[in-house]
Amino acid sequence: MGNATSSMASRFAFFPPDPPSYNLKSDDGGKLRISSEVCDHREDDEVEVMKVVTKRGNSIVCMYVKNKRATLTLLYSHGNAADIGHMYPIFTQLSLHLRLNLMGYDYSGYGQSSGKASEQDTYADIEAAYRCLKEKFGVKEEDIILYGQSVGSGPTLELATRLPRLRAVILHSPIMSGLRVMYPVKKSFWFDIYKNIDKIPLVNCPILVIHKRNVIGEWCAHAS
């Protein structure tokens, strides 16, 4: 029963766009560029696209948007049925108007990332994106804000529990857990996925939850 329910929750959680919304192309200098109907990333020097390998062996696509006036960096885990081709204009506008550097990434099996999405793979995906921020761009933990939208709240909170010096966490329409999306359960089961409601009290930084009022009340009651 548990395995079957967990499998159902996993299938409900992951809907990568099919086909992906974008392709990757190399320019004359060998740099990766994103090409899609939403955007055509050609010569924007403030946007860098790269592939990084996760500890589970998948190659995921990351997009880094640099703002020269930024002092903070947003690591954005997007929602379902989207990839960074869809998110490209949102990422660039957020970076511009909020004066932030921004790292977005595709989960395994999303966009042009290899592999197949799973709970554990998304944890490895965000860890690889975070490692890229530290090692390639020299970003410090205390200057990072994690942003998780919908299913992206899962990897966001998993990483947040392991980073005590984060600047902040933003949860946009987060899920309490995979099972709680489908059933009105009041406790966590071992076979559930993304047990966010149990992880949020373990986060050691300010948290903003963007959601319906009654759902925010449930999150806050549990966290207290």
C-alpha positions in Angstrom: 0.0 0.0 0.0 2.8 2.4 1.0 4.8 1.9 -2.1 1.8 2.2 -4.4 0.7 5.4 -2.7 4.3 6.8 -2.8 4.4 6.0 -6.5 1.1 7.8 -7.1 2.4 10.8 -5.3 5.6 10.8 -7.4 3.6 10.6 -10.6 1.4 13.5 -9.4 4.4 15.6 -8.5 6.3 15.6 -11.8 5.0 16.9 -15.1 8.0 17.9 -17.3 6.9 19.8 -20.5 6.8 17.5 -23.4 8.4 18.5 -25.7 10.7 20.9 -23.8 10.1 24.6 -24.5 13.7 25.3 -25.5 16.8 24.0 -27.2 20.4 24.6 -26.4 22.7 26.0 -29.0 26.4 27.0 -29.0 27.4 30.4 -30.3 30.6 31.1 -32.3 32.6 31.3 -29.1 31.3 27.9 -27.8 29.0 29.4 -25.2 25.6 27.7 -24.6 22.5 29.7 -25.5 18.8 29.1 -24.9 16.6 29.2 -28.0 12.8 28.9 -27.7 9.5 30.5 -28.8 9.4 32.5 -25.5 12.9 33.9 -25.9 15.9 33.8 -28.1 19.0 34.2 -26.0 21.8 35.4 -28.3 24.2 38.0 -27.1 23.1 38.8 -23.5 26.3 39.0 -21.6 24.4 39.1 -18.3 23.0 35.6 -18.8 25.2 32.5 -18.6 23.9 29.0 -19.4 25.8 25.9 -18.3 25.4 22.2 -17.6 26.4 20.7 -14.3 26.5 17.1 -13.2 24.7 16.0 -10.1 25.9 13.4 -7.6 23.3 11.0 -9.1 25.0 11.3 -12.5 22.5 13.5 -14.3 23.5 16.6 -16.4 21.2 19.5 -15.5 20.8 22.8 -17.3 21.4 26.0 -15.2 20.9 29.6 -16.0 22.7 32.4 -14.2 21.5 36.0 -14.5 24.0 38.6 -13.3 23.0 42.0 -12.0 25.9 44.4 -11.6 24.2 46.1 -8.7 23.3 42.9 -6.8 24.5 42.0 -3.3 22.3 38.9 -3.0 21.6 35.9 -5.1 18.3 34.1 -5.6 18.4 30.3 -6.2 15.0 29.6 -7.9 13.4 26.2 -8.0 10.5 26.5 -10.5 7.1 24.9 -10.4 5.6 22.0 -12.4 4.9 21.8 -16.1 7.6 24.4 -16.7 11.3 24.5 -17.6 13.8 27.3 -17.8 12.7 28.1 -21.4 9.4 29.2 -20.0 11.0 30.9 -17.0 13.7 32.8 -18.9 11.8 36.1 -19.2 10.7 35.9 -15.6 14.2 35.2 -14.4 15.7 38.1 -16.3 12.9 40.5 -15.1 13.3 39.4 -11.5 17.0 40.0 -11.6 16.6 43.4 -13.2 13.9 44.8 -11.0 14.9 43.2 -7.7 18.6 43.9 -8.3 19.6 40.3 -7.6 21.8 37.8 -9.2 19.6 34.8 -10.0 20.3 31.1 -10.6 17.5 29.0 -12.2 17.9 25.3 -13.0 15.9 22.5 -14.6 15.2 19.3 -12.6 16.5 16.0 -14.0 14.2 15.0 -16.9 13.0 18.6 -17.4 13.9 20.8 -20.4 17.3 19.6 -21.7 18.4 18.0 -18.4 19.1 14.3 -18.6 17.6 11.6 -16.4 14.1 11.3 -14.9 12.6 13.4 -12.2 12.2 11.9 -8.7 12.3 13.3 -5.2 15.9 12.3 -4.6 17.0 13.5 -8.0 15.6 17.0 -7.3 17.5 17.1 -4.0 20.7 16.3 -6.0 19.7 18.9 -8.6 19.4 21.8 -6.2 22.6 20.7 -4.5 24.5 20.8 -7.8 23.1 24.3 -8.6 24.1 25.5 -5.1 27.5 24.0 -5.5 27.8 25.8 -8.9 27.0 29.1 -7.3 29.7 28.7 -4.6 32.4 27.2 -6.8 31.9 29.0 -10.2 30.5 32.3 -9.1 31.9 32.7 -5.6 28.6 33.2 -3.9 28.5 32.9 -0.1 25.8 31.0 1.7 24.8 34.0 3.8 24.1 36.0 0.5 21.7 33.4 -0.9 17.9 33.4 -0.8 16.2 30.1 -1.8 13.0 30.4 -3.7 10.7 27.4 -4.2 7.6 27.4 -6.3 5.0 24.6 -5.9 6.9 21.3 -6.3 10.1 23.4 -6.1 9.3 23.9 -2.4 10.5 20.3 -1.9 14.2 20.7 -2.9 14.2 24.2 -1.5 13.3 23.1 2.0 15.6 20.0 1.8 18.6 22.3 1.0 17.5 24.9 3.5 17.6 22.4 6.4 21.3 21.9 5.7 22.4 25.5 5.3 22.2 27.4 8.6 23.5 30.7 7.3 21.1 31.3 4.5 19.7 34.9 4.1 16.1 33.8 3.7 13.7 31.3 2.1 10.6 32.1 0.0 8.0 29.4 -0.5 5.5 30.2 -3.4 2.4 28.0 -3.3 4.3 25.3 -1.5 3.0 21.8 -0.9 2.9 20.4 2.6 3.7 16.9 1.3 3.0 14.8 -1.7 0.2 12.8 0.0 -1.3 16.0 1.5 -1.9 17.3 -2.0 -4.1 14.3 -2.7 -5.5 13.3 0.7 -6.5 15.2 3.9 -4.0 13.3 6.1 -2.9 14.8 9.4 0.4 13.0 10.0 3.4 12.0 7.9 4.0 8.5 6.6 7.4 7.0 5.8 6.4 6.5 2.2 5.3 10.1 1.6 7.4 12.5 -0.6 8.5 16.1 0.1 7.5 16.1 3.8 7.9 19.9 3.8 5.6 20.4 6.8 8.0 18.5 8.9 11.1 20.2 7.6 10.0 23.9 7.9 10.7 24.1 11.7 14.3 23.0 11.0 15.1 26.0 8.8 17.3 28.5 10.6 16.5 31.7 8.7 13.5 34.0 7.9 10.8 32.3 5.8 8.1 34.0 3.6 5.2 31.8 2.6 3.1 33.0 -0.3 -0.2 31.1 -0.4 -3.9 31.1 0.5 -4.6 32.4 4.0 -6.0 29.1 5.4 -3.0 27.2 4.1 -0.6 29.7 5.6 -2.4 29.2 8.9 -1.8 25.5 8.8 1.9 26.0 8.0 2.4 28.5 10.8 0.5 26.4 13.4 2.6 23.4 12.6 5.9 25.3 12.7 5.1 26.9 16.1 
